[in-house]
Amino acid sequence: MAEIGKGVTAGKLAINVQKRLTRAQEKVLQKLGKADETRDVVFEEMVANFNKQMGEGTKLQKDLKAYLAAVKTMHDASRRLQDCLADMYEPDWFGKEEMDALAEELIEKEMDINLEDTDTMWLDYHQSITDKSLQDMDMYLSQFPDIKARIAKRDRKLVDFDSARHHFTSLQKGKKKDEAKIAKAEEDLGRAQKIFEELNVELQDELPALWDRRVGVYVNTFQSLAGHQEKFHKEMSKLSENLNDIMTKLEEQRQIKKGATAASKTEDCAKSEGANHNESASSAPKRSAPPPGPPPSRPPPRMTPSPNQQQQNVSPFEDEPSVHDTNTDSTTTTLQSAVTNGSDGELPPGFLYKVKAVHDYAATDGDELELKMGDVVLVLAFDNPDEQDDGWLMGLKESHWFQKKDISAKGVFPENFTQRV
């Protein structure tokens, strides 16, 4: 008879079909309760453990592969990040050579292991997990398909054994006994029982051993993974620490340069301001200060003084002393003994020093301070030093401060109309 397939003849095919039909018929009879079924509770528990163990191992293998994929993704992201840092790191910045060394030169490790840059470290980490953890897990799971196939074969041979047993029993109980058929059935029963028991004994020895082996596999897998992680992160932490030091020093140098630049700008502004004061008054002049150093008898007012002031300060005869000259000593005594409108002699916080008006001054602008001889003024610093004109001060009358504690009434006044106290 011609072969149907490689190694399979029509006779073998017919025998296999007949076995399947017999097994199917036996299973139906067992489910209907018309035939008893051989049960092994201990073995069924072993099979349940086997299926659980295979499922857990498969999941662990899948998660290990996902972890390795994540490591590769982190490796690519780290490499791109390093390339970006190297590209944007300017040559005049601090640590340019050290930065290049982190990515290019060999780095001596404390564990006597020479690794190149972080790229090599990532590759070594990935390869170590692949070789030690994933491959061990692959070898562990490779035995499951064969055992699973033998369990299925054992189940089929158990059905064949039950079928042969039932057939032999039915022939013995028949009214017409055919000794030849009974002998043939007994021979088939013995053969089916032998095949089943051989498979059953082998699996009963292997399944418990395989179940106990899972602990060692999990310990080796995660212990190896933890060891490689510890080594990798220890080496990476050193590079990260070096990078952090470089960034810290770069920021420190930036702050130093920033301070030096600000000082240079301040100095340039001071020189520029001095040069501007030497220019002519026609080129955007600031407030004109009164003439410096007026004699006590004739203060040079900034605007036309009042008639009473002119009569008091100007003598009609040059050779005769002025009224003010005559009373100089008494005026000086009066100024020195003047009360400072509630001051206890201490300078309030926020003020620089005190001055006392030695001449009257009539304000001409809204930001100027009106002075009367004897007024005590608390001097303030200008909010913007560039706004201060030569010969002018910013201040607040002491009497106003002690009455209202308000500096909104501050104003500018000519320095040469006062003297420091």
Buried (B, 14 or more C-beta within 10 A) or exposed (E): EEEEEEEEEEEEEEEEEEBEEBBEEBBEBBEEEEBEEEEEEEBEEBBEBBEEBBEEBEEBBEEBBEBBEEBEEEBEEBBEEBEEBBEEBEEEBBBBEBBEBBBEEEBEBEEEEEBBBBBEBBBBBBEBBBEBBBEBBBEBBEEBEEBBEBBEBBBBBBBBBBBBBBBBBEBEEEEEEEEEBBEBBBEBBEEBBEBBBEBBEEBBEBBBEBBEEBEEBBEBBEEBBEEBBEBBEEBBEEBEEBBEEBBEBBEEEEEEEEEEEEEEEEEEEEEEEEEEEEEEEEEEEBBEBBEEEBEBBBBBBBEEBEEEBEEBBEBEEEEEEBEBBEBEEEBEEEBEEBEBBEBEEEEBEEBEEBBBBBBBBBBEEEEBBBBEBBBBBBBBEEEEEEEBBEBBBBBBBBBBBBEEEEBEEBBBBBBBBBEEE
